[in-house]
């Protein structure tokens, strides 16, 4: 069974609503997080035996805020163990990327679900700070600190 077929079957068996493009081997999911709604694009590379998940939001970062957002993302990415933030500097699109290397292995159901949820939870965790930076003029450092404070409040 191809990697794309495995992915399709796992998502289908778990009741996920998704669109798929078999020609380009892309599956698109819409997921509601705690702080925002996300679009996850799962890209299968059969030749490289890998699965990439790019999690997006609808908002674009305004041009004037892009360098500050880069600072924010750098601070966040430095602490992350799984996944990373990226931004297209030309159009302000921001995403959270997770990746699964499957060299000579078939992915488990948990691995497939984790690649999606790690992207959503990673983005959702830092979304409030990102919005503080963009719309409330927090500095990158203050926005990252805000996310840490937010996490502590929700854990209590």
DRENFI-7681 format. One line per 8 residues: number of its first residue (from 1); their letters; for each residue x, y, z of C-alpha. Coordinates in Angstrom, 2 decimals, decimal comma. Each point is the difference from the previous one (the first is absolute). Layout:
// DRENFI-7681
NUM	a	X Y Z ~ ...
***
This chain:
// DRENFI-7681
1	xxxxxxxx	0,00 0,00 0,00 ~ 1,33 3,46 -0,85 ~ 0,69 2,58 2,70 ~ -2,81 2,14 -1,41 ~ -2,42 -2,94 0,29 ~ 1,09 -0,67 3,59 ~ -0,53 3,66 0,89 ~ -3,38 0,05 -1,71
9	xxxxxxxx	-1,13 -3,17 1,81 ~ 1,10 1,19 3,46 ~ -1,76 3,35 -0,38 ~ -3,10 -1,66 -1,44 ~ -0,15 -2,64 2,77 ~ 0,26 2,73 2,64 ~ -2,94 1,93 -1,42 ~ 1,95 3,05 -1,16
17	xxxxxxxx	-1,58 2,24 -2,62 ~ 2,55 0,76 -2,70 ~ 0,50 0,87 -3,63 ~ 2,61 -1,76 -2,05 ~ 1,92 0,46 -3,20 ~ 1,24 -3,41 -1,13 ~ 1,94 1,44 -2,94 ~ 2,17 2,18 2,25
25	xxxxxxxx	-0,35 -2,27 3,04 ~ -1,26 2,73 2,32 ~ -2,66 -0,31 2,67 ~ -1,60 3,13 1,47 ~ -1,61 0,07 3,45 ~ -1,79 2,80 1,79 ~ 0,47 -0,17 3,76 ~ -1,43 2,15 2,75
33	xxxxxxxx	2,55 0,79 2,68 ~ -0,55 1,67 3,35 ~ 1,23 3,41 -1,23 ~ -0,50 -0,15 -3,79 ~ -1,14 -2,09 -2,94 ~ 2,72 -1,70 -2,02 ~ 0,52 -1,50 -3,43 ~ 2,36 -2,97 -0,05
41	xxxxxxxx	1,51 -1,12 -3,28 ~ 1,50 -3,48 0,05 ~ 2,48 -0,53 -2,81 ~ 1,16 -3,50 -0,81 ~ 3,33 -0,60 -1,70 ~ 0,01 -3,67 -0,99 ~ 3,49 0,21 -1,48 ~ 1,55 1,54 3,13
49	xxxxxxxx	-2,27 -2,09 2,24 ~ -1,09 2,99 2,01 ~ -3,07 1,80 1,21 ~ -0,10 3,76 0,47 ~ -2,75 1,89 1,79 ~ -0,29 3,76 -0,46 ~ -2,50 1,61 2,36 ~ -1,27 3,43 -1,10
57	xxxxxxxx	-2,25 2,78 1,24 ~ -2,07 2,28 -2,23 ~ 1,65 3,21 1,22 ~ 2,98 1,48 -1,79 ~ 2,59 1,91 1,97 ~ -0,03 3,70 -0,95 ~ 3,17 1,15 -1,74 ~ 0,97 2,39 2,82
65	xxxxxxxx	-0,08 -2,84 2,56 ~ 1,89 -2,71 -1,94 ~ 3,47 0,62 1,45 ~ -1,36 0,04 3,54 ~ -1,90 -3,22 -0,72 ~ 3,28 -1,53 -1,27 ~ 1,57 0,89 3,35 ~ -2,98 -1,61 1,79
73	xxxxxxxx	0,24 -3,16 -2,12 ~ 3,75 -0,26 0,60 ~ -0,49 0,20 3,74 ~ -2,76 -2,63 -0,11 ~ 1,78 -2,33 -2,44 ~ 3,09 -0,06 2,20 ~ -2,03 -1,64 2,77 ~ -2,03 -2,44 -2,12
81	xxxxxxxx	0,86 -3,69 -0,11 ~ -2,42 -0,91 -2,78 ~ -1,00 2,31 -2,82 ~ 0,75 3,59 -0,89 ~ -1,56 3,26 -1,11 ~ 0,68 1,44 -3,46 ~ -1,16 3,11 -1,84 ~ -0,09 1,01 -3,64
89	xxxxxxxx	1,57 3,45 0,17 ~ -1,63 1,05 -3,29 ~ -3,64 -0,60 0,93 ~ 0,02 -0,38 3,81 ~ -1,30 -3,57 0,03 ~ 0,99 -1,78 3,18 ~ -0,03 -3,73 0,66 ~ 1,12 -2,63 2,44
97	xxxxxxxx	1,87 -2,92 -1,59 ~ 0,27 -3,55 1,33 ~ 1,75 -2,86 -1,81 ~ 0,13 -3,76 0,16 ~ 2,86 -1,94 -1,63 ~ -1,14 -3,53 -0,75 ~ 3,00 -1,58 -1,70 ~ -1,01 -3,62 -0,67
105	xxxxxxxx	-2,80 0,07 2,59 ~ -3,77 0,24 -0,07 ~ -1,30 2,69 2,35 ~ -2,15 -0,96 2,95 ~ -3,40 1,54 0,58 ~ 1,44 1,92 2,97 ~ 2,87 1,42 -2,06 ~ -2,41 1,29 -2,63
113	xxxxxxxx	-2,36 1,53 2,54 ~ 2,93 1,48 1,95 ~ 1,45 1,80 -3,02 ~ -3,33 1,80 -0,43 ~ -0,65 0,70 3,68 ~ 3,58 1,13 0,67 ~ -0,43 2,63 -2,71 ~ -3,36 1,19 1,28
121	xxxxxxxx	0,99 0,00 3,68 ~ 3,34 1,66 -0,75 ~ -1,67 2,78 -1,96 ~ -2,92 0,32 2,42 ~ 2,37 0,39 2,97 ~ 1,76 3,01 -1,52 ~ -2,91 1,54 -1,89 ~ -1,10 2,30 2,89
129	xxxxxxxx	3,51 1,48 0,30 ~ 0,25 0,42 -3,74 ~ -3,26 1,96 -0,02 ~ 1,20 2,14 2,93 ~ 3,12 0,83 -2,01 ~ -1,90 0,84 -3,19 ~ -3,03 1,84 1,40 ~ 0,98 1,25 3,46
137	xxxxxxxx	3,60 1,06 -0,66 ~ 1,65 -2,51 2,32 ~ 3,68 -0,53 -0,71 ~ 1,10 -3,47 -1,13 ~ 1,44 -0,65 3,45 ~ -3,22 1,13 1,76 ~ -2,14 -2,11 -2,37 ~ 2,01 -3,16 0,72
145	xxxxxxxx	-0,17 0,71 3,74 ~ -3,77 0,50 -0,32 ~ -0,31 -3,50 -1,52 ~ 1,91 -1,48 2,93 ~ -2,25 1,83 2,47 ~ -3,12 -1,13 -1,94 ~ 1,16 -3,63 0,17 ~ 0,60 0,23 3,74
153	xxxx	-3,50 1,46 0,55 ~ -1,70 -2,78 -2,00 ~ 1,98 -2,70 1,84 ~ -1,07 1,30 3,43
***
